[in-house]
Each structure stands twice: as C-alpha cells, then as structure tokens.
Amino acid sequence: MKKTLNSNRIKIIAIVAMTVDHIAWMLYPGYPKEALPLAMHLIGRLTCPIMCYFIAEGYHYTRDVGKYTRRLFLFAILSHFPYMFASMTFVGPGSFIPFYYGEILNQTSVMWSLAWGLVMLRVANSERLGQAAKTLLILLICLIAFPADWSCIASLCVLAFGTNRGNFKKQMLYMLFYVAIYATVYALALDPLYGVLQMGVVLSIPVLMLYNGKRGHSPRVNRVMKWAFYIYYPLHLLVIGWIGLLL
C-alpha cells in the first residue's frame, strides 16, 4: 500500500472530524437516535485515535520532551474553559470547577488525558524507574486522567502507540482493546447505542495506515500546522459554546 498522507493532512482530517462531532453535540444535545447525528458522531470517532497517535509521534521526534510536556499541559489548562463552556452540562461559572455539581465523567477536555498520556510514555521509557514503580505510576495517572473526556483511555492509547512504535498491527489492537473498555463503560453509564458508537474508532485505522512518516513538504506550512490545532481546538469550542447559548 502506497503511503500518501503526511501528518499535516491527517491532522486536518482529525480537525474536520472533530468539528463535525462537536457541531452534532450542539445541534442535537443528548443522545438522539436519528441517522444524521449518529453519522456525525461516527465521523467524530476519527479524531481521538489520530490525536493520540501524533502525541506519541511528537514524543519520538521532539528535541525537548520537557518543553513538549509543559506545552501540552498549558494547552490542557487553557482548553478546559472553552470545553466546559461548550459542554451539554454547562449551567454557569460553577461548571468550570471540576466535580462542583457532583459529576465524575467529562470534567475537562481530552487534552488533559493526552498530556498525561505523554507522561505515561515518559514513565514507561524511563531508565531510572523499576517495573514496579512504572506500573504504580501508570495506574496513578489512569486515576488522574479518569475524569477527562475519553477518560484514561486516551492516555493508554498514547502509551500503546508510543511503546509499540514500528508495529502498526500491535498499536491498533491495543487501541481497539482500550476503546472497547471505554465503550463498555460508556454504554453502562451513559447510553448503550452511543457506547457501541465509540468503536467507530476503527475508521481511523485506514487513515493512519496511509501515514508516510513525514510532516509535509513546506517548512512554512509545517510551522503553521504545528500550532494550528493548539489554536483551533479552544477557539472552535468557544464559537460552538456561544452559538449553543444563542440557540
């Protein structure tokens, strides 16, 4: 199979899919069973695996993993407020405070889980930690990431992609295993059909199969794309939040 997609193109696919998904949450709140919102949410399942995959790729290619980690956590903190503003559960300033209304799930954006996934990967590859310490820290990170969107599953997917780099089949099998756990919990805690819908992450596999390991041909475009998602993610959530209030 000829690999025709660079990381810039795949990230654009993720951005478009994410936007379609979030528009569906705005226009069709709750868990409607009509074909259109279901199709839009299915398209949205492309996004999380791609984000996880490229967090792991970023770990491999970065020249300063500490700086990369700090940037992700800063982004996670900044994204928290637009995420909660655009969420279905937003009712006022108290919604910005995690657990304020007693809920446990979806208390912050997926960026929190992704940032901790990078930390997981650093822990797993550490030469200073023993296996017992690594296992304990990874379990602790799962607990910390659990309340975020995509819970600790996004963190574990980053870990799986990073530790199995070069073995695409193993990467995808781990991803499907972790998401199956998430889908089961989702079905039991929120909605059975939307739980099954989470397995739509399989749509990301043929896209990632086409990844050629390159960023893009233009250094200028590469610089723009490096920051595009960091800007677009909170910005589009703010817009969706405001439109949602007007509607």
N, C-alpha and C positions, 0 to 999 in steps of 0.2 A: 504493500500500500504506500502510495506516494504521500509524504507528509507535507501538506501545503499551507498549514496555518502557523503563523508566528504568535508569540504571546500577546502582542498588541491586538491582533484580530480576535483571538479567543477572549480577551478581556472585554472587547466591545460586545461580543455575543453575550457575555455574562451581564454586562451593564444593561443591554436591551431586555434580556430575560428578567432581570431584577425589576426593572421599571414596569414591565407588563404585570408582573406579580403584585407589586405594590399598588398599582392602579386598580387591580382587581380587589384588593383589600379595601380600598377607598370607595369604589363604586358598589361593591357587593359585600358589605360587612357581615360578619358572622360566618356561617358555613353553608352557603346556599348550594343546592344540588343541580342547578341549571348547567347546561353544557358550556356556555361561554365563560363564566367564572372558573369552572373546573379546568377548562382548556388553558386559561390564562395562568392559573396557579401551576398547572403541569409544566408550562413553559418556564415558569419561575424556578422549577427544581433544577434547572441547568446551573444556576448561579453558585450555590454554596460549594459543590464539589470543585468547581473551577477556582473559586477564591481560595479554598484550602490547598489546592494543588499548587497555586502560584505563591502562596505563603511559603510552602516547602521549597519551591524553586528559588524564591528570594533568599532563603536561608543558605542554599547551596552557592549562590552567586555573589552574595553581598561581601564587601570588603570589610565591613564593620558591623558585626552581628549585634553588638551592644546598641549602636545607633539605630539599627533597624528595629530592634525590640522597643526602644524608647519611642520611636516614631509610631509604631503600631498601638502602643498603649495610650499615647497622646490622642491619636485618631479615635481610639475606642471611647475615651472620655468625652471628646468633643461630639462624637456621633450619638452618645447616649441621649442627649436632649432632643435633637430632631427625631430620633427613633421613637421616643416616648410620646412626643407631640403628635406624631403621625399614627400612633397605635390606636387600635379599636378601644382600648381601655382608658384613654386619656380623658380626664374629667377636670383637671385643674393643676395648680402647682404641686400638689401632693403626689401627682403621678410621676414626677421627676425623681422622687425619693424611693429607692428600691424597697419593696415589701411594705410600703406605707399603708396600703389597703389590704394587706394580708395575703396577697397572691404570691406564688413562688416562681411560676414559669414566666418567661418573656419579660424579665425585669430590666433588661438592657439589650443592646443590639448584638448581632452576631460578631461584631468586631471585637468584643470582649473575649469571646470564645476563641476567635482566630489568634488574637495576641497571646493568649495563654497556650494555644497550640504551638506557637513558636517557642515558648518557654519549655513546653514538653519536649520538643525536638532537641533543644539545647541540653536539657537534663539527660535525655536518652543517649546523646553523643558525648556526654562529659566523661573525661578520663579520670577525674578526681573523685567521682562518686561510685560506690559499690552498687551491686544489683539491688540489694535490699533498700538502700536509700533512694535509688531511682524509682523503684516500684512505689514506695511510700509517697514520694513527691508527686508522681504522676496521678496517684489516687487523690491526693490533696488538691491538685489542680482540677481534677474532674469535679470535685465538690465546689470549688470556687467558680468554675465556669458553668455549673449546672443551671443557674437561674437565667442565663442569657438565651437569646434567640438561637435555635439549633443546639442549645444546651452544651454539654461537654462533648457531644458527638462531633462537632466541627473541630474541636481541639484534637480529638483522637484521629480524625481523618488527616489533619496536618501531620501528626506524628506518623501515621501509617504511610503517607505519601513520601515523607522525608526519609524514613528509615528503610524503605523498600525502593528507593530510587534506582532506576535501571531495570526493575522487574515490574512492568506495567500490569501484567495479569494479577500479581500479588497485591499491588496497590489497589486495584479496582475491587478485588474480592474482599479485602479488609474494609474498604469504603462501604460496600454493599452490606457487609455484616453489621457494621456500626449503625448505618442508617436503618437497617431492619429493626434494631433495638429501639431507635428513636421512633420509627413508625408504629411500633407496638405500643410504646408509652403514649404516643400522640393519640392513637386510636382509643386507648382505655381512658385517658384523662380528658380529651377534648372532643374528638369526633371520629368515628370509625372510618368513614369514607375518606376524610382528609388525612387520616393516618396512613391508609393504603396509598394515597396520592404521593406521599413523601418518597415512595420507591421510584417515582419518576426521575430520580437522580440518575437512573440508567441512561437517560438521554444525553448526559454529559460524557459518557464513555466514548462514543464515536467521535465527538468533538475533540477530546483530549488525545485520542489515537492519532489525530492529524497534526499534533503539535510537533514542530520541526526543531525545537530546542533553541530557536532564535528569537530575539526581541522584535526586530524589524529592520528595514533597510535604511531608514533615515534617522540619524542621530537626533535631529530636531524633534521628530515625531516621538522618538523614544523618550526624550526628556519630558515632553508633554504628557505622554501616556503614563509615565512614572507617577505623576501627581494627579492625573485626571480622575482616577477613582477616589482618591482621598478627598477631592473637592466635590465630585458629583454625588457621592453617597449621602453625606449630610444635607447637601443643597436640595436634592430632589425630594428628600424626606420632608424638609421644611415646606416646599411647594405643595406636596401632597397633603401635609397637615393643614395648611391654610385653606386649600380647596375643600378638604373634608369638612372644615368648620363652616365654610360658606354653604356647602350643600346640606 
